[in-house]
């Protein structure tokens, strides 16, 4: 089980097989009862995948990217485009100490949805610790969920704004794997997660994600703040240029 880094506690992001740049006009623009019209709804399936699946893809992307140019550890935004492809652009958390304020600047191609990884924890298996094992009769999924859940339960405040406009109910955008999925961590990322083997490993994901519908060309600013009951208080500011 990895030491946690993210915005609140942990951090990860992912890629995986992504689909076409096209989506229906109604999915992008029909506000309906959506409390945050700029976002895809929690139960939406943008580009053919659920929000849980997109969160898992974000994790696969982050943990599969070499440490030297990993967007999680990049403090300026210089590596924000590493490994990005397909219709969804991943915005990684900014790693830092418990009390931390960080800023990144990034240029994003047009017509991309933006998956903002506010903070997550990936619980992968196996680990070097010999006691990190399911109890007799317990499934691996239940074991990983049980040991991971208290971490994300500690998050007690989240706020996100886009261009000065506060979004609603960010704590409601929590997504948890409903089954095991697989990550293949880059061996250099063992300094962040000692459980990484470099081979495919079963894992579960528990985290907070929102997906912005493609933004207009020009300059945009996203500000994220989060706290948890362990005393973390972190603010991330992302200055984005949509080409």
Beta strands, then each sheet from edge to edge (+ up, - down):
strand 1: 88-91
strand 2: 99-108
strand 3: 113-124
strand 4: 155-162
strand 5: 165-166
strand 6: 174-176
strand 7: 181-183
strand 8: 201-212
strand 9: 218-228
strand 10: 233-242
sheet 1: 1+ 3+ 8- 6+
sheet 2: 1+ 3+ 8- 7+
sheet 3: 2+ 10+ 9- 4+ 5-
end
